[in-house]
Amino acid sequence: FIILWNGALPSQEDNNAVKIFHVLTGQCMRTCRTPAVTPNGDAWPHFLWSPDAKYIAECTDSRIIVRDTDGFEILQDDTGKRTGLKFDSLKSFTWSPKDNVLAVWTTEKDNNPARLVLVEIPSRRELASRSRTQCEAEVHWQSEGDYLCLQVTKLSKTRKRIATNLEIFRIREKSIPVDIVTLEDVVKGFFWESKGSRFAVITADEQGHKPKLLMFNLGREKTENIACFDLPSNSFNSVVWAPEGQYFVVASVASVSGVSSSGDLLFAGLNQSNHLEILHKDEHYMLTDVQWDPSSRYVITAVTQPIQPEMGGYKYSMEAGYKIWTFQGRNLHTQQKEKLFGVSWRPHPPSMLPRSKQMEIRKNIKQYSKRYDAMDDQAKESARQVFKRERETKLNEFLEILDRLKEFKAEREEENGWAAAAEAFAEGQGWTQDEQIMLEDLDVTEEVIST
């Protein structure tokens, strides 16, 4: 399916503002007005698809309306009535990346606390919930839907930030237990490792100084802090993990902060032993985009300009272009490009290996790599032999040319008498040939040989 929106505002009451089409048939499945409320508070999108595309959800101030994509009818409740899921003071909601589960956040109102509710679709069964008062919150799903982080910032009565709790929900475990990590510093960003159980947090003190990169790992019993690194600049505001995890880029991205970026880049990685490795530091001035390729081997950073004319947008056009790096931070290619509006890698098909097999290979990579190291050595030796043969062939061809030139020179000298004239000239000069041989001992070692 594909959703098209003509940009009409909710107040315009355009019944054809939104159209949903079936891509293969081209059939228009549903038309409607522009919803007055969006799931995340942004101007777009107004609708969120479930990960398997069987359901589509929209919302009002107090309800989440979920439709199935067979007939785009609202799901029925326990009584058989087609109605939305009611949540007072609804703030936002999002789907799990892998399961048909909604994470719903409602704000505090009157005597009712703010709540996070996990709801299974289509059964509408409540899987878990947490209540909080005097706080702000953000919801972060892990890429595989195994974990969810509720980032809760405690507020005083004057709305001053006190501390931040990271409440980690273990979705796959029985009763969905919750780990709590408390951070006293201001949290600038939370970033899950792709396909992993680790996450990164960028923090700073109340004045915005002393930036730190904190790394955590979800162990079997609790969440542990495995690394802490003092960032060299306050400008870092984003961590972009490789699609396969382990490696990441800490960056200063303009689109995150809303202001011009210094373009600082820090290439790093976490090995299987949870040891933090800083691989390289570089910069891409005013960068707006950082993307990993699907293989996790290369990174593209770019300065793109807005398509629509915006205040200050011209400054990006002056620096528009992109750079391609290896995962270690080595720059492979730099290209300035006027009117660069976006960059994107070509997607790869999903792996044919099951997730368990991928984890086994990653765990025993040294054993698997021995065979491939031997194949690499064999390929390198073959390449060396080919290069050696080509070099010998070219050298022999060159020596043949020299021999022909020598023969030609000797023939010409004999015909013109140049050789005899040269010998007579040399004899007349009275030159003599003196050969001296000098021998010098560079090193002497004496050893006693026992008999």
Salt bridges, closest charged atoms under 4 A:
GLU58 OE2 - ARG30 NH1 3.50
GLU58 OE2 - ARG67 NE 3.57
ASP99 OD2 - ARG172 NH1 2.72
GLU120 OE1 - ARG125 NH2 3.37
GLU126 OE2 - ARG115 NH2 3.61
GLU136 OE1 - ARG161 NH2 3.60
GLU138 OE1 - HIS140 NE2 3.59
GLU144 OE1 - LYS98 NZ 3.99
ASP146 OD1 - ARG172 NE 2.77
GLU167 OE1 - ARG130 NE 3.12
GLU167 OE2 - ARG132 NE 2.78
GLU173 OE2 - ARG170 NH1 3.33
ASP179 OD2 - ARG170 NH2 2.62
GLU193 OE2 - ARG198 NH2 2.96
GLU244 OE2 - LYS195 NZ 3.04
GLU244 OE1 - ARG362 NH2 3.34
ASP282 OD2 - HIS280 NE2 2.87
GLU360 OE1 - LYS357 NZ 3.82
GLU381 OE1 - ARG384 NH2 2.75
GLU415 OE1 - ARG412 NH1 3.21
